[in-house]
Amino acid sequence: MGAPLKDHRQAWQEHASPPPTAGFAEAPYACFRLRPTAAAVASGFVRLLAQTPEQGERLCIAPAFAETPLLILASDRRVRLSHHPDDAAIEPVGPLARLARAVRAFNPSYAKATLRFDGAAIYPDGGRSAVRNYRKLIKFARAANMAFDGENLRRHPELALGFSDLQDARRDAPERPGPSTAVALHLHYAELWPEIAFLLKRWRARFQLIVTLTHEDDALARRIAADFPAAKVEVVENRGRDVRPFLQLLESGALDAYELVCKIHGKRSLRSGASPLFGEMFRRAAFLDLVGSDAQVEDIQIRFASEPLLGLVGPERFRARSRHNDSAEIMGASRATIEALARRMGAEIGQGEYDVFHGTMFWARPKALAGLRGLGLAANGFSAEAGREDGALEHAVEGLINHAVRATGFKVAGTSF
């Protein structure tokens, strides 16, 4: 992954102002309540340091949302915990309340909503709704190999904290040869440009950057030009999210000159509750899978070079597959539209292999997308942005892409960092 991460203590210190508090939870079954600050709720997480003789020091990241307090139950007297002062206020829990909460921690509903960090358990101190939301977030993160108390997030805290403070971009490395490549970036949220620029600057491979924006932004255009002087910037209507702008490039022939295209976009989730945190982690994990380092990019490009029939590579963690060869299981509200588009393409979806990379970020050979291009969807059919989570044409295209690649005679594969 390019430049190595700084250790957990450095990461903590760079994110802490003032310095971290003294340790607490030094007795067995000590119980403390953390009340997230408004800043922690906005960011979606609280940070702690856990120190044990066996594991050493570890940066722990626990989701925080809706101002629901978090309980920390220490089961090992040797564990020392420190909370980040910007993230929460801390208060001890009395003996009787401690006992009640310790008993409740064994309830299956709470057990599934519990994070376990080196001798300490963290779970929400709220009603059924808060516990249910916390449990859903933990389940979703684990399914995507981003468990908050797992090894992947331990190795890659940038999934929650962001990139630039933890890693250094390799800007001066010599260029390496590679296939002609276009990066098709759709950027609705201008504030995400520094993160994306940081990652793209780590590449040693040459590429043509094509950026689509949903409104005129001279300041952003100047920043893009300063970072990548050869970049092309286009303004498109805010219809079809990231899908329609990509189809416009594909259908216009703007990608024909390239052997490979990498499609990414500035994905965010601005809904209330815990979802903003997972939206940030979703985007960063997809970026790490696809564009996170030159080594990752080179590996993907070599795969395409060595497999002439490989048509598309997407982030494996966000790949949904049909079970029992029943594609309807993962089509959702877009099923009728997906099936209708497949018939128009001359490749009806039957029983058999069917999958989708959620988030519509991937690498592909433009010629492997010929079936999708032939539908001519960019000119019409996409409605104005209305915040729909499923059932719009862009969701149907997302569900059609892998099938379209296979229908053209190419293969689909997954990757992960």
Phi, psi and omega in degrees: 000042175066220182298137183290152175291149170287160184288172187297323180296317177298317179300316179299311185297324180290338181257001184250129173207112000288187181302160182299155182286170177292162182294155173220187180058054182259008179237151181296136179061024170295143184231132181226150176251129174255126176254109183299141175283170177299325179295320179293321177297321180294321179281334177096005182205160169242152182244139176223160169248130175245134180230124176226156180300322184283316188263350184072215184258136184223134172279124181248136180238119181241134179300147175223133180204156175052025179057028176283126178297155176246141176256139176242120179247113181269122182259359184226123183295342182277349181283137173240130181240144173228135178257152179284124186295337179282345191260333188197156167260147185241145177213142178287156176252131183296166186303314182292314178296325178297316180296316180299320181285327177296320177294317182296332181297340179271354175295133183306323180297319179286325180300321180285346178254022185249135173259142183236115183240100167045058176091006178227137177250137181236130177209160184287140178257069184215188180282189184299321182296316179296318179295318180298316180295321179294317180298319179296318180295316179298318180297316180296316181295319179294321180297331180265016180058039177229036182305133182298328179255019181261174184288328183296314179289333175296319179283333185231068178297345178298342176302326178259319187275342184099170190268309200297331181279348186248340184225160177246130179290146180267081189278336190251011180289148180294148180290145177245153179289157179183175180292154177297126191226137171247139171253112180264104184250122171259124188233094176277325182259103185300332184292348179271355181302315181303320180296315182291318178299319179303315182289318182293331179289347179279347181288144167258348179282143177283143178205159174258119180269127176238116184249129173250132180244157180263359175200159178296132179211090184297321181296317179294318179301322178292322179294319178298315180295324179293323180280322183222088187303331182270003183295147175254132182239127179233146175256128182236164175293150178276068177227138178074015178049232182276347187284310182298316177302321178294317178297325176300315178296317182295313185286333181281349183088007182294342181256001186296332186280358187246143176288322183226151172229137175251115181260118176225166177204163182276073183290136173218164172229112185254015176290160182287168178088211185279346187300326179303321178297313182293327176299319178293317180292323177302310182297313184292324177294318177297320177297315180298322179295324191252323188222016191289339179202162177295327178298320179293317178298315181298319179298318179294317180296322178295323178299316178296319182294325183273346180235092184302335181264004175285120185255331185207141176231126180231173181288115186300325183297335181252024180265119176260130182243146176287143175260150178056028180056032179248098184296334183298339183298330184242009180278333179063214183289351182266007188305308184301319181291318178301312182295323178293319178294322178297319178295319177300328181281351182079023182219072183302142180276119178244202176287138180141199186295128176209132179206171179209140172266107180294138180104347178048048170239132186190170166253144179205158166276126179307323181291339176286347180260017184300320180296319178294318179299322183294344179288338178058048186277340189294328186292327181204172178104333180272130180273164175298152182301126181228011176075018181290142180265346178195158174095348177278167183299323180298327177289324178294319178296319176305317181284349183262338192303308183297319178298320180296321178297314180294323180295337179274356177101011181251168180255160178240138181221161177250163177215161175205154181280000000 
